[in-house]
Amino acid sequence: SCNWNYDNDYCGRPAGCPELCHSCFHDPSVLHFHKTFCRITEYTGDHMIVYRTVGLSAQCSLTLDDLVPWVPSNKSTDESDISMCCICMGIFDSSGGVGSMRVSPPGCTGGHDDCLFDSRYGWVSIPGAAYCGDCALARYASEGRLLHCRSGTSYFPPYCMQCEHNKEMTKWRQDFYETFVALRAAFRVDGKLVNHLPLDAASAALENCGSMPSASPPNKEKIYSIAQNESGKQVVHYNDAVDLLQVSIKLLHPQPYIRDEVDAALQQFLNENGFCEI
């Protein structure tokens, strides 16, 4: 879900060691326990040894203390009536310590249970997949997921994929929102929003906005197709430019859940700014 389409940096250790994209490789908040990686260039397939100088951290082993006691969230589906672990079928008991109570994954802040990846919605809850602490820890052990790097309450690799998904979607939405803000700024002349710009100026504005993180510029043909002739001059109207930018960004992202964030960002932008009155 990271916003990069360039070279990938792959860990050169045995299976189970996380792979890092270009963005995460250079992000000091992404922790890892060794500095030597094998970098595979996406377009040529070249392999080379590279050294990561940020994010180096000691490995820890997961314990019961890392598990988060489950708390009700604001989910649309009420999961609060689940009374037993779906693995051992034991009744949850908050008085018996973490091992016998219902738990969420380490680092979870949203009251999540187990989840799976859905191509339409991203990471979603598995109905009824609630675990007691002892079974959750045993499950992580059976999957070879006890070892991790940690900084405060942040774990890498992350254990709560729903929390990670929500954080990534928030980042995507902010990127998209800022792209629409930049387009609006380009349509300001002498401090006032204008309802159209000359074709060349509008084309440059759309290309500039398309170069921002997570965005993509419309091609020239698309821009020319929305131009209108006014008083013998080719112009592009602000509202048409906004619509075209939305379409262009969504073409870059085939994932439905990311396209939803494009729509949400535009809706937030319009709620705050509105269309330009023509």
Salt bridges, closest charged atoms under 4 A:
ASP7 OD2 - ARG39 NH2 2.54
ASP9 OD1 - ARG39 NE 3.90
ASP66 OD1 - ARG150 NH2 3.17
ASP113 OD2 - ARG102 NH2 2.60
ASP114 OD2 - ARG139 NH1 3.04
GLU143 OE2 - ARG139 NH2 3.62
GLU143 OE1 - ARG145 NH1 3.16
GLU164 OE2 - LYS167 NZ 2.91
GLU168 OE2 - LYS171 NZ 3.73
GLU207 OE2 - LYS220 NZ 2.72
GLU230 OE2 - HIS237 NE2 2.71
ASP260 OD2 - ARG120 NH1 2.86
GLU261 OE1 - ARG173 NE 2.71
ASP263 OD1 - LYS250 NZ 3.01
